[in-house]
Amino acid sequence: MIAESWFCIYGVIKLNRYSMLLTKTAEGAIRLVLCLAVRKNSDFVPIKTIAEDTGISFFQLGKVAQQLIKGKILNSYPGPNGGVALAKAPEKISLYEVVVAIEGEDVFTNCVLGTGDCDGENVCQIHDHWKIIKEQILELFQIRTLNEIIDLDADDPLAGLVKL
């Protein structure tokens, strides 16, 4: 179950069971933007602070932040009092946008076994099973915004994703 693959430590999501689907860079990007989203303001936060909050190295987060800035997910403010902030409100940023800014759309379309394109004609051994799971993951990432992830009601079927 997808919901079992996520857990939250100190308000930051970490991918667990299904992390094979995303690189460490994409995982770091999700944790970075969620760290900003839980702050509920648009202040610029130094990368060093985010590194301390998430446990991700300062250098890795710096590289991730550059990609998210290029992908228009983050804004940056240079200088000693600078940092990064979400470019849009958390309710306007989907998990899909974050991952695509880092990985490109191929992460949601490529074959899970790495055999290339798994289309209707050239399929891998698990194509039929994986297609169903992939569509569910894609839908989850497209419809869930950062705000929804951090503010899930206890009655929401995805409430198990985040424990703040």
PyMOL commands that set and color helices and strands:
alter all, ss='L'
color gray80, all
select helices_A, chain A and resi 2-5+19-21+24-37+47-54+58-70+90-92+95-103+106-109+127-143+146-150+159-161
alter helices_A, ss='H'
color red, helices_A
select strands_A, chain A and resi 6-9+12-15+74-77+83-86
alter strands_A, ss='S'
color yellow, strands_A
deselect
rebuild
show_as cartoon
